[in-house]
Amino acid sequence: MITEEILWRGYILPRQLNSNYGKYAILINALFHCVYHFVFGIKPLIIMFPMLILMPLVVSKTKNTWTSIIIHTLIGAPAQVMIILGVLGN
């Protein structure tokens, strides 16, 4: 989760914000990140999509990748434990 946030919010997002994407950089970041998570299937993507938009928005406003790392960990870690235990799944 930490390396994912560093890649998507710490490295890719600032470059998208400073490019020709302009005000669409957050949406483009979310869509590319959505493609990255496509291996999980369409149902998890539908559930994750609001967070995939919220995370780059939060990072762009706070100028701090730690906020997305903390949010991702607080939401993602329990979800992964539930998947491992068979509570969540296809």
N, C-alpha and C positions, 0 to 999 in steps of 0.2 A: 504494500500500500504506500509506503514511504517513497520507494523508487518510482512508482507509477505517478504519484503526485509531483515529484521532482521533475519527471520527464514532461508530463502534460501541462502542469501549471507553472513550474519553475523555469522550464526551458522553452517549450513550444508556444505557450500562451503569450509571453512577452514579445516574442518575435511576430506572432500574428497580430497583436495589438499595435505594433509599430510598423506593420506592413500596409498594403493597400486594402486590406479587409475592413479597416476602420471599425464602424459600429457593429459590423457583422462578425467580428473576430470571436466573440464569445459563442455565438451560435455555430460557427464553423469548427471551433475547438470541440464543442459538445458533439457535433456530428462525427468528426474524425474519431473522437474517443468512443463514440457509440459503435463505430465500425470495429475498433479495437476490441470491444467487448462482445462482438457478434457471435463468438464461439459459444457463449452461454445460452443462446437461443433468443427468440423474439419476446417471450413472456418476461424474462428478467430485464430485457432492454426497455420494455414499456414501463416496468416498475422503476428502473434506474434513470430513465431519461430526465425527470425533473431534477435529480441530483447532478446529472451531467451538465445541465444548464446552470444550476445554482452554484456549483463549485467554481467555474471560471469567473462567474460574476462576483462572487465573494472575494476571490484572489485579486481580481482587477480593481475592486474598490478598496481593499485593505492593503494591497501591495505586499502581501505576506503569504507565502506558501504554507506556513505552519498552520494557518486556519484550515486549509483544505486537507492537510495531513491529519489533523485532529478529527475533523468531521468524517473523513473517509475511514479512519480507524474505529471511531465510535459506532459507525453504522455497518461497516464492512466486516469487522471481526466477529460480532455476534451472528451475522448472516452466514459467514463461513462455518462457524461452529454448528449452526443449525443444519447446514447442508451436509456436513460430515456426519452428524447424528441422524440424518434422514428425515428431519422435521420439514425441511424445505427441499424441493426438487421438482423434477419434471412430473 
